[in-house]
Amino acid sequence: MDRVSGCLSCDRNELTDRPVREQILVTEFWRLAHAFGTPIPGWLVLPPLRHRTVRVRITQRIRTGLRSHASG
């Protein structure tokens, strides 16, 4: 399942002209973005680029990709 209509993350992922706050970092699997509508300034979220309905295990490949961006 790659996209679900009406899902905020899926709808935002589909935009081709996302503002910088919506794409601080984009990898093969995730998009780092500033959360909005929260009481915590600077809150970041990491929505997946594919729709998920359940929590999934993060594979070694995904972890390595996130780690390389976080440290570099």
CHARMM internal coordinates of N, CA and C (Angstrom, degrees):
IC EDIT
DIST 1 N 1 CA 1.4423
DIST 1 CA 1 C 1.5327
ANGL 1 N 1 CA 1 C 107.81
DIST 1 C 2 N 1.3144
ANGL 1 CA 1 C 2 N 117.51
DIHE 1 N 1 CA 1 C 2 N 114.25
DIST 2 N 2 CA 1.4540
ANGL 1 C 2 N 2 CA 120.47
DIHE 1 CA 1 C 2 N 2 CA -175.88
DIST 2 CA 2 C 1.5271
ANGL 2 N 2 CA 2 C 114.25
DIHE 1 C 2 N 2 CA 2 C -99.43
DIST 2 C 3 N 1.3111
ANGL 2 CA 2 C 3 N 118.46
DIHE 2 N 2 CA 2 C 3 N -31.59
DIST 3 N 3 CA 1.4616
ANGL 2 C 3 N 3 CA 120.60
DIHE 2 CA 2 C 3 N 3 CA -177.11
DIST 3 CA 3 C 1.5208
ANGL 3 N 3 CA 3 C 110.38
DIHE 2 C 3 N 3 CA 3 C -151.25
DIST 3 C 4 N 1.3374
ANGL 3 CA 3 C 4 N 115.21
DIHE 3 N 3 CA 3 C 4 N 140.51
DIST 4 N 4 CA 1.4604
ANGL 3 C 4 N 4 CA 120.69
DIHE 3 CA 3 C 4 N 4 CA 177.23
DIST 4 CA 4 C 1.5234
ANGL 4 N 4 CA 4 C 107.88
DIHE 3 C 4 N 4 CA 4 C -127.28
DIST 4 C 5 N 1.3176
ANGL 4 CA 4 C 5 N 116.90
DIHE 4 N 4 CA 4 C 5 N 124.53
DIST 5 N 5 CA 1.4567
ANGL 4 C 5 N 5 CA 121.78
DIHE 4 CA 4 C 5 N 5 CA 179.25
DIST 5 CA 5 C 1.5249
ANGL 5 N 5 CA 5 C 109.61
DIHE 4 C 5 N 5 CA 5 C -63.25
DIST 5 C 6 N 1.3224
ANGL 5 CA 5 C 6 N 116.67
DIHE 5 N 5 CA 5 C 6 N 135.29
DIST 6 N 6 CA 1.4553
ANGL 5 C 6 N 6 CA 120.53
DIHE 5 CA 5 C 6 N 6 CA 179.85
DIST 6 CA 6 C 1.5181
ANGL 6 N 6 CA 6 C 113.52
DIHE 5 C 6 N 6 CA 6 C 92.59
DIST 6 C 7 N 1.3151
ANGL 6 CA 6 C 7 N 118.03
DIHE 6 N 6 CA 6 C 7 N -9.57
DIST 7 N 7 CA 1.4648
ANGL 6 C 7 N 7 CA 122.29
DIHE 6 CA 6 C 7 N 7 CA 177.14
DIST 7 CA 7 C 1.5279
ANGL 7 N 7 CA 7 C 107.12
DIHE 6 C 7 N 7 CA 7 C -84.24
DIST 7 C 8 N 1.3302
ANGL 7 CA 7 C 8 N 117.54
DIHE 7 N 7 CA 7 C 8 N 123.77
DIST 8 N 8 CA 1.4613
ANGL 7 C 8 N 8 CA 121.43
DIHE 7 CA 7 C 8 N 8 CA -176.28
DIST 8 CA 8 C 1.5318
ANGL 8 N 8 CA 8 C 111.42
DIHE 7 C 8 N 8 CA 8 C -57.45
DIST 8 C 9 N 1.3263
ANGL 8 CA 8 C 9 N 117.62
DIHE 8 N 8 CA 8 C 9 N -47.04
DIST 9 N 9 CA 1.4701
ANGL 8 C 9 N 9 CA 119.80
DIHE 8 CA 8 C 9 N 9 CA -179.47
DIST 9 CA 9 C 1.5175
ANGL 9 N 9 CA 9 C 111.44
DIHE 8 C 9 N 9 CA 9 C -62.88
DIST 9 C 10 N 1.3206
ANGL 9 CA 9 C 10 N 117.54
DIHE 9 N 9 CA 9 C 10 N -44.33
DIST 10 N 10 CA 1.4723
ANGL 9 C 10 N 10 CA 121.02
DIHE 9 CA 9 C 10 N 10 CA 179.42
DIST 10 CA 10 C 1.5248
ANGL 10 N 10 CA 10 C 110.43
DIHE 9 C 10 N 10 CA 10 C -62.40
DIST 10 C 11 N 1.3389
ANGL 10 CA 10 C 11 N 116.39
DIHE 10 N 10 CA 10 C 11 N -44.01
DIST 11 N 11 CA 1.4621
ANGL 10 C 11 N 11 CA 120.06
DIHE 10 CA 10 C 11 N 11 CA 179.95
DIST 11 CA 11 C 1.5277
ANGL 11 N 11 CA 11 C 111.22
DIHE 10 C 11 N 11 CA 11 C -62.85
DIST 11 C 12 N 1.3324
ANGL 11 CA 11 C 12 N 117.46
DIHE 11 N 11 CA 11 C 12 N -41.96
DIST 12 N 12 CA 1.4614
ANGL 11 C 12 N 12 CA 121.13
DIHE 11 CA 11 C 12 N 12 CA 179.64
DIST 12 CA 12 C 1.5284
ANGL 12 N 12 CA 12 C 110.67
DIHE 11 C 12 N 12 CA 12 C -69.19
DIST 12 C 13 N 1.3264
ANGL 12 CA 12 C 13 N 117.52
DIHE 12 N 12 CA 12 C 13 N -35.24
DIST 13 N 13 CA 1.4698
ANGL 12 C 13 N 13 CA 120.51
DIHE 12 CA 12 C 13 N 13 CA 178.57
DIST 13 CA 13 C 1.5215
ANGL 13 N 13 CA 13 C 111.67
DIHE 12 C 13 N 13 CA 13 C -64.85
DIST 13 C 14 N 1.3165
ANGL 13 CA 13 C 14 N 117.06
DIHE 13 N 13 CA 13 C 14 N -29.92
DIST 14 N 14 CA 1.4622
ANGL 13 C 14 N 14 CA 121.66
DIHE 13 CA 13 C 14 N 14 CA -177.74
DIST 14 CA 14 C 1.5306
ANGL 14 N 14 CA 14 C 113.51
DIHE 13 C 14 N 14 CA 14 C -74.92
DIST 14 C 15 N 1.3148
ANGL 14 CA 14 C 15 N 117.15
DIHE 14 N 14 CA 14 C 15 N -20.87
DIST 15 N 15 CA 1.4648
ANGL 14 C 15 N 15 CA 120.17
DIHE 14 CA 14 C 15 N 15 CA -177.58
DIST 15 CA 15 C 1.5269
ANGL 15 N 15 CA 15 C 110.57
DIHE 14 C 15 N 15 CA 15 C -64.99
DIST 15 C 16 N 1.3206
ANGL 15 CA 15 C 16 N 116.09
DIHE 15 N 15 CA 15 C 16 N 137.15
DIST 16 N 16 CA 1.4604
ANGL 15 C 16 N 16 CA 120.39
DIHE 15 CA 15 C 16 N 16 CA 177.91
DIST 16 CA 16 C 1.5190
ANGL 16 N 16 CA 16 C 111.33
DIHE 15 C 16 N 16 CA 16 C -94.87
DIST 16 C 17 N 1.3263
ANGL 16 CA 16 C 17 N 117.02
DIHE 16 N 16 CA 16 C 17 N -13.83
DIST 17 N 17 CA 1.4631
ANGL 16 C 17 N 17 CA 120.54
DIHE 16 CA 16 C 17 N 17 CA -178.56
DIST 17 CA 17 C 1.5296
ANGL 17 N 17 CA 17 C 111.55
DIHE 16 C 17 N 17 CA 17 C -120.73
DIST 17 C 18 N 1.3454
ANGL 17 CA 17 C 18 N 116.10
DIHE 17 N 17 CA 17 C 18 N 44.73
DIST 18 N 18 CA 1.4585
ANGL 17 C 18 N 18 CA 120.27
DIHE 17 CA 17 C 18 N 18 CA 179.81
DIST 18 CA 18 C 1.5239
ANGL 18 N 18 CA 18 C 110.27
DIHE 17 C 18 N 18 CA 18 C -62.38
DIST 18 C 19 N 1.3419
ANGL 18 CA 18 C 19 N 117.35
DIHE 18 N 18 CA 18 C 19 N 142.08
DIST 19 N 19 CA 1.4605
ANGL 18 C 19 N 19 CA 119.02
DIHE 18 CA 18 C 19 N 19 CA 175.05
DIST 19 CA 19 C 1.5364
ANGL 19 N 19 CA 19 C 109.54
DIHE 18 C 19 N 19 CA 19 C -68.08
DIST 19 C 20 N 1.3202
ANGL 19 CA 19 C 20 N 115.69
DIHE 19 N 19 CA 19 C 20 N 161.69
DIST 20 N 20 CA 1.4652
ANGL 19 C 20 N 20 CA 121.33
DIHE 19 CA 19 C 20 N 20 CA -177.63
DIST 20 CA 20 C 1.5225
ANGL 20 N 20 CA 20 C 111.31
DIHE 19 C 20 N 20 CA 20 C -55.21
DIST 20 C 21 N 1.3240
ANGL 20 CA 20 C 21 N 118.28
DIHE 20 N 20 CA 20 C 21 N -37.74
DIST 21 N 21 CA 1.4739
ANGL 20 C 21 N 21 CA 121.07
DIHE 20 CA 20 C 21 N 21 CA -179.28
DIST 21 CA 21 C 1.5306
ANGL 21 N 21 CA 21 C 112.42
DIHE 20 C 21 N 21 CA 21 C -61.30
DIST 21 C 22 N 1.3382
ANGL 21 CA 21 C 22 N 116.52
DIHE 21 N 21 CA 21 C 22 N -20.30
DIST 22 N 22 CA 1.4638
ANGL 21 C 22 N 22 CA 121.56
DIHE 21 CA 21 C 22 N 22 CA -179.73
DIST 22 CA 22 C 1.5280
ANGL 22 N 22 CA 22 C 112.39
DIHE 21 C 22 N 22 CA 22 C -92.78
DIST 22 C 23 N 1.3091
ANGL 22 CA 22 C 23 N 117.02
DIHE 22 N 22 CA 22 C 23 N -5.14
DIST 23 N 23 CA 1.4607
ANGL 22 C 23 N 23 CA 120.14
DIHE 22 CA 22 C 23 N 23 CA -177.67
DIST 23 CA 23 C 1.5284
ANGL 23 N 23 CA 23 C 110.95
DIHE 22 C 23 N 23 CA 23 C -147.07
DIST 23 C 24 N 1.3206
ANGL 23 CA 23 C 24 N 115.31
DIHE 23 N 23 CA 23 C 24 N 52.76
DIST 24 N 24 CA 1.4633
ANGL 23 C 24 N 24 CA 120.71
DIHE 23 CA 23 C 24 N 24 CA 178.33
DIST 24 CA 24 C 1.5210
ANGL 24 N 24 CA 24 C 108.90
DIHE 23 C 24 N 24 CA 24 C -56.01
DIST 24 C 25 N 1.3136
ANGL 24 CA 24 C 25 N 115.39
DIHE 24 N 24 CA 24 C 25 N -41.66
DIST 25 N 25 CA 1.4605
ANGL 24 C 25 N 25 CA 122.19
DIHE 24 CA 24 C 25 N 25 CA 176.31
DIST 25 CA 25 C 1.5243
ANGL 25 N 25 CA 25 C 107.26
DIHE 24 C 25 N 25 CA 25 C -148.79
DIST 25 C 26 N 1.3141
ANGL 25 CA 25 C 26 N 116.65
DIHE 25 N 25 CA 25 C 26 N 132.99
DIST 26 N 26 CA 1.4663
ANGL 25 C 26 N 26 CA 120.93
DIHE 25 CA 25 C 26 N 26 CA 177.47
DIST 26 CA 26 C 1.5186
ANGL 26 N 26 CA 26 C 107.14
DIHE 25 C 26 N 26 CA 26 C -125.81
DIST 26 C 27 N 1.3385
ANGL 26 CA 26 C 27 N 115.58
DIHE 26 N 26 CA 26 C 27 N 123.83
DIST 27 N 27 CA 1.4622
ANGL 26 C 27 N 27 CA 120.71
DIHE 26 CA 26 C 27 N 27 CA 177.02
DIST 27 CA 27 C 1.5183
ANGL 27 N 27 CA 27 C 108.37
DIHE 26 C 27 N 27 CA 27 C -111.38
DIST 27 C 28 N 1.2927
ANGL 27 CA 27 C 28 N 115.75
DIHE 27 N 27 CA 27 C 28 N -170.53
DIST 28 N 28 CA 1.4677
ANGL 27 C 28 N 28 CA 121.15
DIHE 27 CA 27 C 28 N 28 CA 177.78
DIST 28 CA 28 C 1.5291
ANGL 28 N 28 CA 28 C 111.71
DIHE 27 C 28 N 28 CA 28 C -65.35
DIST 28 C 29 N 1.3425
ANGL 28 CA 28 C 29 N 116.91
DIHE 28 N 28 CA 28 C 29 N -26.40
DIST 29 N 29 CA 1.4654
ANGL 28 C 29 N 29 CA 121.22
DIHE 28 CA 28 C 29 N 29 CA -172.86
DIST 29 CA 29 C 1.5272
ANGL 29 N 29 CA 29 C 115.09
DIHE 28 C 29 N 29 CA 29 C -117.85
DIST 29 C 30 N 1.3307
ANGL 29 CA 29 C 30 N 118.35
DIHE 29 N 29 CA 29 C 30 N -26.28
DIST 30 N 30 CA 1.4551
ANGL 29 C 30 N 30 CA 123.10
DIHE 29 CA 29 C 30 N 30 CA -170.22
DIST 30 CA 30 C 1.5160
ANGL 30 N 30 CA 30 C 111.94
DIHE 29 C 30 N 30 CA 30 C -132.58
DIST 30 C 31 N 1.3249
ANGL 30 CA 30 C 31 N 114.15
DIHE 30 N 30 CA 30 C 31 N 163.57
DIST 31 N 31 CA 1.4633
ANGL 30 C 31 N 31 CA 122.07
DIHE 30 CA 30 C 31 N 31 CA 174.24
DIST 31 CA 31 C 1.5252
ANGL 31 N 31 CA 31 C 107.19
DIHE 30 C 31 N 31 CA 31 C -134.69
DIST 31 C 32 N 1.3281
ANGL 31 CA 31 C 32 N 117.69
DIHE 31 N 31 CA 31 C 32 N 117.72
DIST 32 N 32 CA 1.4543
ANGL 31 C 32 N 32 CA 122.21
DIHE 31 CA 31 C 32 N 32 CA 177.91
DIST 32 CA 32 C 1.5219
ANGL 32 N 32 CA 32 C 108.47
DIHE 31 C 32 N 32 CA 32 C -85.40
DIST 32 C 33 N 1.3261
ANGL 32 CA 32 C 33 N 116.52
DIHE 32 N 32 CA 32 C 33 N 127.61
DIST 33 N 33 CA 1.4641
ANGL 32 C 33 N 33 CA 121.03
DIHE 32 CA 32 C 33 N 33 CA -175.13
DIST 33 CA 33 C 1.5197
ANGL 33 N 33 CA 33 C 110.75
DIHE 32 C 33 N 33 CA 33 C -143.41
DIST 33 C 34 N 1.3253
ANGL 33 CA 33 C 34 N 115.88
DIHE 33 N 33 CA 33 C 34 N 154.92
DIST 34 N 34 CA 1.4635
ANGL 33 C 34 N 34 CA 120.72
DIHE 33 CA 33 C 34 N 34 CA 171.80
DIST 34 CA 34 C 1.5196
ANGL 34 N 34 CA 34 C 107.76
DIHE 33 C 34 N 34 CA 34 C -75.15
DIST 34 C 35 N 1.3152
ANGL 34 CA 34 C 35 N 115.99
DIHE 34 N 34 CA 34 C 35 N 133.23
DIST 35 N 35 CA 1.4630
ANGL 34 C 35 N 35 CA 120.49
DIHE 34 CA 34 C 35 N 35 CA 175.07
DIST 35 CA 35 C 1.5235
ANGL 35 N 35 CA 35 C 108.08
DIHE 34 C 35 N 35 CA 35 C -77.37
DIST 35 C 36 N 1.3097
ANGL 35 CA 35 C 36 N 116.68
DIHE 35 N 35 CA 35 C 36 N 149.56
DIST 36 N 36 CA 1.4546
ANGL 35 C 36 N 36 CA 119.90
DIHE 35 CA 35 C 36 N 36 CA 177.35
DIST 36 CA 36 C 1.5163
ANGL 36 N 36 CA 36 C 108.42
DIHE 35 C 36 N 36 CA 36 C -126.74
DIST 36 C 37 N 1.3227
ANGL 36 CA 36 C 37 N 115.15
DIHE 36 N 36 CA 36 C 37 N 155.99
DIST 37 N 37 CA 1.4646
ANGL 36 C 37 N 37 CA 119.48
DIHE 36 CA 36 C 37 N 37 CA -178.37
DIST 37 CA 37 C 1.5161
ANGL 37 N 37 CA 37 C 112.77
DIHE 36 C 37 N 37 CA 37 C 75.40
DIST 37 C 38 N 1.3280
ANGL 37 CA 37 C 38 N 117.39
DIHE 37 N 37 CA 37 C 38 N 23.67
DIST 38 N 38 CA 1.4621
ANGL 37 C 38 N 38 CA 120.84
DIHE 37 CA 37 C 38 N 38 CA 178.56
DIST 38 CA 38 C 1.5251
ANGL 38 N 38 CA 38 C 108.97
DIHE 37 C 38 N 38 CA 38 C -114.65
DIST 38 C 39 N 1.3262
ANGL 38 CA 38 C 39 N 117.68
DIHE 38 N 38 CA 38 C 39 N 154.32
DIST 39 N 39 CA 1.4662
ANGL 38 C 39 N 39 CA 119.63
DIHE 38 CA 38 C 39 N 39 CA 179.13
DIST 39 CA 39 C 1.5388
ANGL 39 N 39 CA 39 C 112.85
DIHE 38 C 39 N 39 CA 39 C -78.78
DIST 39 C 40 N 1.3263
ANGL 39 CA 39 C 40 N 117.52
DIHE 39 N 39 CA 39 C 40 N -3.75
DIST 40 N 40 CA 1.4563
ANGL 39 C 40 N 40 CA 121.21
DIHE 39 CA 39 C 40 N 40 CA -177.01
DIST 40 CA 40 C 1.5236
ANGL 40 N 40 CA 40 C 109.67
DIHE 39 C 40 N 40 CA 40 C -104.57
DIST 40 C 41 N 1.3338
ANGL 40 CA 40 C 41 N 118.15
DIHE 40 N 40 CA 40 C 41 N 110.09
DIST 41 N 41 CA 1.4633
ANGL 40 C 41 N 41 CA 120.26
DIHE 40 CA 40 C 41 N 41 CA 179.24
DIST 41 CA 41 C 1.5286
ANGL 41 N 41 CA 41 C 111.10
DIHE 40 C 41 N 41 CA 41 C -63.55
DIST 41 C 42 N 1.3227
ANGL 41 CA 41 C 42 N 115.90
DIHE 41 N 41 CA 41 C 42 N 138.51
DIST 42 N 42 CA 1.4574
ANGL 41 C 42 N 42 CA 120.03
DIHE 41 CA 41 C 42 N 42 CA 176.69
DIST 42 CA 42 C 1.5189
ANGL 42 N 42 CA 42 C 114.85
DIHE 41 C 42 N 42 CA 42 C 80.83
DIST 42 C 43 N 1.3068
ANGL 42 CA 42 C 43 N 118.37
DIHE 42 N 42 CA 42 C 43 N 6.51
DIST 43 N 43 CA 1.4573
ANGL 42 C 43 N 43 CA 122.28
DIHE 42 CA 42 C 43 N 43 CA -179.10
DIST 43 CA 43 C 1.5271
ANGL 43 N 43 CA 43 C 109.26
DIHE 42 C 43 N 43 CA 43 C -62.53
DIST 43 C 44 N 1.3268
ANGL 43 CA 43 C 44 N 117.01
DIHE 43 N 43 CA 43 C 44 N 131.69
DIST 44 N 44 CA 1.4619
ANGL 43 C 44 N 44 CA 121.81
DIHE 43 CA 43 C 44 N 44 CA 179.53
DIST 44 CA 44 C 1.5146
ANGL 44 N 44 CA 44 C 110.65
DIHE 43 C 44 N 44 CA 44 C -111.09
DIST 44 C 45 N 1.3238
ANGL 44 CA 44 C 45 N 116.63
DIHE 44 N 44 CA 44 C 45 N 148.49
DIST 45 N 45 CA 1.4592
ANGL 44 C 45 N 45 CA 122.31
DIHE 44 CA 44 C 45 N 45 CA 176.07
DIST 45 CA 45 C 1.5240
ANGL 45 N 45 CA 45 C 108.61
DIHE 44 C 45 N 45 CA 45 C -126.22
DIST 45 C 46 N 1.2992
ANGL 45 CA 45 C 46 N 115.72
DIHE 45 N 45 CA 45 C 46 N 157.44
DIST 46 N 46 CA 1.4577
ANGL 45 C 46 N 46 CA 122.10
DIHE 45 CA 45 C 46 N 46 CA -177.89
DIST 46 CA 46 C 1.5276
ANGL 46 N 46 CA 46 C 109.21
DIHE 45 C 46 N 46 CA 46 C -127.07
DIST 46 C 47 N 1.3396
ANGL 46 CA 46 C 47 N 117.53
DIHE 46 N 46 CA 46 C 47 N 73.68
DIST 47 N 47 CA 1.4623
ANGL 46 C 47 N 47 CA 119.15
DIHE 46 CA 46 C 47 N 47 CA -178.93
DIST 47 CA 47 C 1.5353
ANGL 47 N 47 CA 47 C 111.28
DIHE 46 C 47 N 47 CA 47 C -74.26
DIST 47 C 48 N 1.3223
ANGL 47 CA 47 C 48 N 116.08
DIHE 47 N 47 CA 47 C 48 N 141.08
DIST 48 N 48 CA 1.4672
ANGL 47 C 48 N 48 CA 119.29
DIHE 47 CA 47 C 48 N 48 CA 177.05
DIST 48 CA 48 C 1.5218
ANGL 48 N 48 CA 48 C 110.46
DIHE 47 C 48 N 48 CA 48 C -71.90
DIST 48 C 49 N 1.3142
ANGL 48 CA 48 C 49 N 116.40
DIHE 48 N 48 CA 48 C 49 N 156.34
DIST 49 N 49 CA 1.4684
ANGL 48 C 49 N 49 CA 120.65
DIHE 48 CA 48 C 49 N 49 CA 178.42
DIST 49 CA 49 C 1.5224
ANGL 49 N 49 CA 49 C 111.96
DIHE 48 C 49 N 49 CA 49 C -83.49
DIST 49 C 50 N 1.3303
ANGL 49 CA 49 C 50 N 117.95
DIHE 49 N 49 CA 49 C 50 N -9.99
DIST 50 N 50 CA 1.4724
ANGL 49 C 50 N 50 CA 122.50
DIHE 49 CA 49 C 50 N 50 CA 173.65
DIST 50 CA 50 C 1.5205
ANGL 50 N 50 CA 50 C 107.84
DIHE 49 C 50 N 50 CA 50 C -115.87
DIST 50 C 51 N 1.3087
ANGL 50 CA 50 C 51 N 117.12
DIHE 50 N 50 CA 50 C 51 N 144.40
DIST 51 N 51 CA 1.4619
ANGL 50 C 51 N 51 CA 121.46
DIHE 50 CA 50 C 51 N 51 CA 179.96
DIST 51 CA 51 C 1.5230
ANGL 51 N 51 CA 51 C 110.54
DIHE 50 C 51 N 51 CA 51 C -63.43
DIST 51 C 52 N 1.3042
ANGL 51 CA 51 C 52 N 115.93
DIHE 51 N 51 CA 51 C 52 N 135.77
DIST 52 N 52 CA 1.4651
ANGL 51 C 52 N 52 CA 122.25
DIHE 51 CA 51 C 52 N 52 CA 177.22
DIST 52 CA 52 C 1.5226
ANGL 52 N 52 CA 52 C 108.43
DIHE 51 C 52 N 52 CA 52 C -125.99
DIST 52 C 53 N 1.3237
ANGL 52 CA 52 C 53 N 116.02
DIHE 52 N 52 CA 52 C 53 N 136.52
DIST 53 N 53 CA 1.4625
ANGL 52 C 53 N 53 CA 120.05
DIHE 52 CA 52 C 53 N 53 CA 177.12
DIST 53 CA 53 C 1.5188
ANGL 53 N 53 CA 53 C 111.20
DIHE 52 C 53 N 53 CA 53 C -107.51
DIST 53 C 54 N 1.3129
ANGL 53 CA 53 C 54 N 116.28
DIHE 53 N 53 CA 53 C 54 N -14.17
DIST 54 N 54 CA 1.4614
ANGL 53 C 54 N 54 CA 121.27
DIHE 53 CA 53 C 54 N 54 CA 178.21
DIST 54 CA 54 C 1.5226
ANGL 54 N 54 CA 54 C 108.44
DIHE 53 C 54 N 54 CA 54 C -135.72
DIST 54 C 55 N 1.3030
ANGL 54 CA 54 C 55 N 114.97
DIHE 54 N 54 CA 54 C 55 N 159.87
DIST 55 N 55 CA 1.4584
ANGL 54 C 55 N 55 CA 119.55
DIHE 54 CA 54 C 55 N 55 CA 175.64
DIST 55 CA 55 C 1.5160
ANGL 55 N 55 CA 55 C 108.43
DIHE 54 C 55 N 55 CA 55 C -67.84
DIST 55 C 56 N 1.3094
ANGL 55 CA 55 C 56 N 116.41
DIHE 55 N 55 CA 55 C 56 N 135.42
DIST 56 N 56 CA 1.4602
ANGL 55 C 56 N 56 CA 120.13
DIHE 55 CA 55 C 56 N 56 CA -178.15
DIST 56 CA 56 C 1.5188
ANGL 56 N 56 CA 56 C 110.00
DIHE 55 C 56 N 56 CA 56 C -119.45
DIST 56 C 57 N 1.3039
ANGL 56 CA 56 C 57 N 115.02
DIHE 56 N 56 CA 56 C 57 N 156.15
DIST 57 N 57 CA 1.4613
ANGL 56 C 57 N 57 CA 120.01
DIHE 56 CA 56 C 57 N 57 CA 175.18
DIST 57 CA 57 C 1.5178
ANGL 57 N 57 CA 57 C 109.23
DIHE 56 C 57 N 57 CA 57 C -73.15
DIST 57 C 58 N 1.3033
ANGL 57 CA 57 C 58 N 115.74
DIHE 57 N 57 CA 57 C 58 N 138.91
DIST 58 N 58 CA 1.4559
ANGL 57 C 58 N 58 CA 120.34
DIHE 57 CA 57 C 58 N 58 CA 176.52
DIST 58 CA 58 C 1.5246
ANGL 58 N 58 CA 58 C 107.44
DIHE 57 C 58 N 58 CA 58 C -86.57
DIST 58 C 59 N 1.3072
ANGL 58 CA 58 C 59 N 115.79
DIHE 58 N 58 CA 58 C 59 N 120.42
DIST 59 N 59 CA 1.4602
ANGL 58 C 59 N 59 CA 120.47
DIHE 58 CA 58 C 59 N 59 CA -177.76
DIST 59 CA 59 C 1.5257
ANGL 59 N 59 CA 59 C 110.56
DIHE 58 C 59 N 59 CA 59 C -73.58
DIST 59 C 60 N 1.3097
ANGL 59 CA 59 C 60 N 116.18
DIHE 59 N 59 CA 59 C 60 N 164.88
DIST 60 N 60 CA 1.4613
ANGL 59 C 60 N 60 CA 121.17
DIHE 59 CA 59 C 60 N 60 CA 178.42
DIST 60 CA 60 C 1.5282
ANGL 60 N 60 CA 60 C 110.89
DIHE 59 C 60 N 60 CA 60 C -58.87
DIST 60 C 61 N 1.3054
ANGL 60 CA 60 C 61 N 117.37
DIHE 60 N 60 CA 60 C 61 N -38.74
DIST 61 N 61 CA 1.4673
ANGL 60 C 61 N 61 CA 121.98
DIHE 60 CA 60 C 61 N 61 CA 179.83
DIST 61 CA 61 C 1.5249
ANGL 61 N 61 CA 61 C 111.17
DIHE 60 C 61 N 61 CA 61 C -60.71
DIST 61 C 62 N 1.3287
ANGL 61 CA 61 C 62 N 116.63
DIHE 61 N 61 CA 61 C 62 N -43.92
DIST 62 N 62 CA 1.4586
ANGL 61 C 62 N 62 CA 121.04
DIHE 61 CA 61 C 62 N 62 CA 179.42
DIST 62 CA 62 C 1.5230
ANGL 62 N 62 CA 62 C 110.08
DIHE 61 C 62 N 62 CA 62 C -68.63
DIST 62 C 63 N 1.3321
ANGL 62 CA 62 C 63 N 117.52
DIHE 62 N 62 CA 62 C 63 N -44.06
DIST 63 N 63 CA 1.4583
ANGL 62 C 63 N 63 CA 121.16
DIHE 62 CA 62 C 63 N 63 CA 178.88
DIST 63 CA 63 C 1.5200
ANGL 63 N 63 CA 63 C 111.48
DIHE 62 C 63 N 63 CA 63 C -58.46
DIST 63 C 64 N 1.3204
ANGL 63 CA 63 C 64 N 116.15
DIHE 63 N 63 CA 63 C 64 N -44.26
DIST 64 N 64 CA 1.4659
ANGL 63 C 64 N 64 CA 121.12
DIHE 63 CA 63 C 64 N 64 CA -179.90
DIST 64 CA 64 C 1.5259
ANGL 64 N 64 CA 64 C 110.35
DIHE 63 C 64 N 64 CA 64 C -61.60
DIST 64 C 65 N 1.3208
ANGL 64 CA 64 C 65 N 117.09
DIHE 64 N 64 CA 64 C 65 N -42.63
DIST 65 N 65 CA 1.4551
ANGL 64 C 65 N 65 CA 121.22
DIHE 64 CA 64 C 65 N 65 CA 178.66
DIST 65 CA 65 C 1.5147
ANGL 65 N 65 CA 65 C 112.25
DIHE 64 C 65 N 65 CA 65 C -63.01
DIST 65 C 66 N 1.3475
ANGL 65 CA 65 C 66 N 116.98
DIHE 65 N 65 CA 65 C 66 N -43.79
DIST 66 N 66 CA 1.4505
ANGL 65 C 66 N 66 CA 120.20
DIHE 65 CA 65 C 66 N 66 CA 178.75
DIST 66 CA 66 C 1.5250
ANGL 66 N 66 CA 66 C 110.89
DIHE 65 C 66 N 66 CA 66 C -65.78
DIST 66 C 67 N 1.3191
ANGL 66 CA 66 C 67 N 116.06
DIHE 66 N 66 CA 66 C 67 N -43.05
DIST 67 N 67 CA 1.4635
ANGL 66 C 67 N 67 CA 121.42
DIHE 66 CA 66 C 67 N 67 CA -179.04
DIST 67 CA 67 C 1.5211
ANGL 67 N 67 CA 67 C 111.20
DIHE 66 C 67 N 67 CA 67 C -62.06
DIST 67 C 68 N 1.3119
ANGL 67 CA 67 C 68 N 117.38
DIHE 67 N 67 CA 67 C 68 N -41.59
DIST 68 N 68 CA 1.4734
ANGL 67 C 68 N 68 CA 119.98
DIHE 67 CA 67 C 68 N 68 CA -177.57
DIST 68 CA 68 C 1.5272
ANGL 68 N 68 CA 68 C 110.71
DIHE 67 C 68 N 68 CA 68 C -65.64
DIST 68 C 69 N 1.3282
ANGL 68 CA 68 C 69 N 118.08
DIHE 68 N 68 CA 68 C 69 N -34.05
DIST 69 N 69 CA 1.4566
ANGL 68 C 69 N 69 CA 121.08
DIHE 68 CA 68 C 69 N 69 CA 178.36
DIST 69 CA 69 C 1.5150
ANGL 69 N 69 CA 69 C 111.06
DIHE 68 C 69 N 69 CA 69 C -76.21
DIST 69 C 70 N 1.3338
ANGL 69 CA 69 C 70 N 116.92
DIHE 69 N 69 CA 69 C 70 N -35.42
DIST 70 N 70 CA 1.4605
ANGL 69 C 70 N 70 CA 120.72
DIHE 69 CA 69 C 70 N 70 CA -177.58
DIST 70 CA 70 C 1.5281
ANGL 70 N 70 CA 70 C 111.00
DIHE 69 C 70 N 70 CA 70 C -70.17
DIST 70 C 71 N 1.2938
ANGL 70 CA 70 C 71 N 117.25
DIHE 70 N 70 CA 70 C 71 N -33.02
DIST 71 N 71 CA 1.4682
ANGL 70 C 71 N 71 CA 119.55
DIHE 70 CA 70 C 71 N 71 CA -176.09
DIST 71 CA 71 C 1.5096
ANGL 71 N 71 CA 71 C 112.79
DIHE 70 C 71 N 71 CA 71 C -93.66
DIST 71 C 72 N 1.3318
ANGL 71 CA 71 C 72 N 116.99
DIHE 71 N 71 CA 71 C 72 N -13.13
DIST 72 N 72 CA 1.4501
ANGL 71 C 72 N 72 CA 118.78
DIHE 71 CA 71 C 72 N 72 CA -173.09
DIST 72 CA 72 C 1.4508
ANGL 72 N 72 CA 72 C 114.86
DIHE 71 C 72 N 72 CA 72 C -102.09
END
COOR INIT
IC SEED 1 N 1 CA 1 C
IC BUILD
